């Protein structure tokens, strides 16, 4: 099995946090979004994951190394492909044409899920869905009497189905997807001036490929600061068994209100931390009350009252009560 992850977008809605790292590497409950995604997918598949391929933008060598390391930790070969122009999700996946062979999962990198991803890999394909109250905001699928997808509609103005496509797909023969994407790009078949994956899926369906649906219990968007914080809170709730205060963390005269994540060599002094707080590795929190927030690595917070805040890597904050949104390598002091 191969896993293909399109992640070349710049994540402009999450600036300043995506000025230095891509959105999928922002930590949620102590792990980068993309690491959580591939771990969940790999753990649900009984066979080996031979390759994890990432379609990236120009993120730099450090990001590339981290992505390859995530694949390596799962016993898989990591591979990087560049998408130089933002021409749609279909175009992004086509950039990984060399990896589109055999059994393959395609998963978007900006969402997290509570789900059992187990499935029958003898099926032609599987498209994961979740029931939603407002289908008009999503691409949806309609099923025939045998439970196969018979129709796919993008943001229907009239009710077609309440099964929204969430961005995870399985293909038994990924070369068929590769050929379908090549066809729409070669023939310049665009929707909203982009090459869409849904166009290729419709072409495959018309060629006789049968798609089942997989079910998602909870779908967590990671596209904005508010959604990232919500996803952090939910992941801390989901993974209470994994929740830990690192053995190398120093907790002095402080109260930790669970669920929380406290990273390696973090220092918490004279503070109240939680609930729903992630404090990254080598970060320091002193004289502070903080809840519903993410503090990334090597950050320093002192004498503050923070809620619904994100503090970037290697940032320093000293001061007052805010809903803070501080990017990497920032300094702020209110005296």
N, C-alpha and C positions, 0 to 999 in steps of 0.2 A: 504494500500500500504506500502511496505517496500522498503528501499533504501539500496543497498549493495555497499560498497566502498572499493575495493582492494587498499591498500596503504602501503604495507610492504617494498617496495624498499627503498634503502638507498640514492638515488639521488646523486650519486657520481659526476655527471657532474656539479652539483651546489655547490660543496665544494668551500670555507669553510662554506657556509651558512647552509649546511645540516649536519654539524658535531654536532650541538646541537639541531636542530629541524628537523623533516621530511619535505621534500619538500612541501607537501600539506598545511602546516601551515605557509609558507612564505606569508607575506601580499602583495596583489596586490590591488592598489587603496584603501588602508586602511582596507581591510578585508583579512583574510587567504583564499588562493585559494579554499580549501575544503568548507569553509563556503559559498562562492559565489556559488559554484557548487550546494550544497544541497538546498540553498535558491531558486535558479532558478528552480530546479526540483520540489521542493515543491510548489512553487507559480503557476506552470503550471498545476498542478493536482488538480481537483476540490474537491476531497475527502480528508480525513485525512491521514497524514503520521504517521503510528503507530510505526514504528521502523526504526532507521538508524543504520546499522551494519557496523563496520569498521574492515577490516582485516589488522592487524598492525604487525610490527616487535617489537623488544625490544626498544621502544622509551622512556620508563620511565613513572612514575606516573603522572608527571605534564602534559605531552602530552595527556595521557589517560583522565585526568580530563577535558582538554580543548575540546577534541573530544566529550565527553559525554555532556558537556555544550552546544555545538553547536546543538546537537540533542534536548536537553531539551528546548532550546529557540524556536524551531520549534514545540513544543508540542509533540515530539516523544520520545519513549524509545530508549536510546542509548545502544549499545551492542558492545563488543570488542572480536575479535577472533585473535589468534596468528598464524602467519605463520612462523614456525621455520626454514624451508629450502626454498631456492629460486628455486622452481621447476616449475615455470611458472604461468601465469595468471589463467589458469584452476584450478590448484592446490590451488591457493590463494582463489578463490571463493568457492571451495569445503570445505575449512576450516570453512566456515560459513554455513555448511550444515543444522544446526538447524534452521537457519533463512530462508532457501530456501523453503518456502511454500506460496501458494496463489500468489497474484499479487505482482510483484517485479520489481524494476528497478536496474540494475547493471551499475555503472558509474565509469570509471577510474578517479583517483584523480589528475592527472597531466596535465589536460587540462581545458580550459575555453571556453565558447561559447557565441555567440550572436545568439539566437534562440528562437522560440516559441515551447516549448516542449509539447504542448497540443497534445493529441492523443486519439484514440478510444480504451479504455481498454477492449473492447470485442474481439479484435483481439488476435490470439494466441501469437503473438509477434511482436515487432517493433525493427528495427535496424536503428539507426540514421546514416546518411551519408552526405557527402558533395562532390560536383563535384570538381575534381582536374585536373590540367594540366598534371601531370606526375603520372599516376596510378601505374607505376612499383614500386613505393616506398611504396605502401600501400596494405592492404587487401581490395579487392573490391567486389561488389555484382553485379549480373546480374539479370534483372527482366523478368518475363514472360508476356504474353499478358494481364493478369489480374492485373498486378502490384505487384505480389508477387515475393519474391526472389527465383530464381531457381538455382543459382550457386554462390558459394563463392570461390574466388581465392586469395591466399596470394602472393602479390608482383609479378603479372604476367609479364613474359618476352615479351609476345605479347598482343596487346590490347584486353581486354575482356569487360571492362566497365570503366567509369570515375567516378563511385560512390564509394568513399573511405569510409570505416568504421571508425567512429571517436571515438568509445569507450563508447557509451551509448546504453543500451539494455533494452527492456521491455519484461517480460514474464507473461502471464496470469496465468500459473500454474508452479511456480518456482520449484515445486517438480520434474517436468520432467527434468529440467536442473540439479538438484541435482543428479538424477538417471543417467543421461548421463555422468556427471563428474565422478561419482562413477565407471561407466563402463570403461571409458578410463584409470582411475588410477588403477583399479583392474586388468585390462588387459595390463597394462604398454604400452599404446598407446601414444607414444611421437612424437613430431616434434622438431627437433633441440635440442633433449635431455630434452624437457620440455613438461608439460601437457598444451595444448593450449585450450582456450575457443572456438576458431574456429572449432576445432575437435568435440567438443560437439555440437556446433550449426549445423554442417553438419549432425551429427547423428540424431539430433532432426528433421531436415528437411526431412531426409530419412524415419523417422518414421511418417511423415505426418503433423508435426507442420508447419504452414504457417506464414511466416514473411513478414510484410510490411516494408517500409522504412519511416523514418522521415527525414526532411531536416534541415540542419544547415546553417544559413546565413554566419557565420564567425566562424572559428575554430582556437583557440589560443593555441599553444603549450607552456608549461611552463617547458621545460626540461633543458634549459641552461640559463645562465645569460642574454644573448642577447634576448632570447625569453621572459624571465620574464619581462624585461624592455619594450619590445614591447607590451606584454599583459597588463602591467600597464598603458601604454599610451592609448591603445585602450579602456580599461575599464573606464579610466577617461573620454574619449570622449563619450562612450556609456551612461555613468551614470551622465551626467552633472546635471540632476535634483537632484541626490543624493549628488552632490559635496557640500562640506561644509568646512568652516573654523570653527572648534569647538568653541563653545561659551566660553570655558575655555582657548583657545589658546591666547597667548600674541603676538601681532604683533606690533613692534616698528620700525619706520623709515625704513620701508621695502616695497618692491613691490612684490606682488603675481601675477604671470602671469598665468592665467587659461589655461587649467584645472589642478587643483591641489587638493590634500587632505592634510589637516593639522589636526593632531590628538589632542586628549584631553591633555590639560596642556602643549602643545608644546610651545616653545619660539622661535620667529623669530626676530632677531635684526640686523639692518644695513645690510640687505641682499636683494638679488633678487632671488626669488624662482619661478621656472617654466620656460616654460610650462612642463607638464607631470612629475610632482614631487609628491611623497607621502612622507610625514614626519610623523613618528609614534608618538604614545602617549608619553608624558613626554620627548621628544627630544628637543635639543637646536641647533639652527643654528645661528651663529654670524659672521658678516663681511664676508659673503660668497655669491658667485654667483653659483647657482646650477640649472641644467636642466636635464630632461630625466633621473631621478634617483629615487631610493627607499632608504629612511632612515628609519630603523626600530625603535623599541621602546627604550627609555632611552639612545639614542645616543647623542653625543656632537660633533659638527663640528664647527671649528673656522678658519677664515682667509684662506679660500680655494676657488678655482674655480674648480667646478666639473661638469662633464657631463658623461652620460651613466655609472653611478656608483651605486653600492649597498653597503650600510653601515649597518652592523649587529646590533643586540640588544646590548645595554650597551657598545657600542664601542666609542672611542674618536679619533678624527682626527683633527690635526692642521697643516696647511702647505701650499701646493702648488697646481698646476694644474695637475690633473691626471684623468684617467678613472679608478676609484677606485673600488676595490673588497675586502671589509674589513669584515671579519667574526665577529660573536658575541664575545663580551668581549675582543676586540682587542684595542690596544693603538698605535697611530702613531703620531709623531710630527716631522715636518721638519722645521728647523730653519736656 
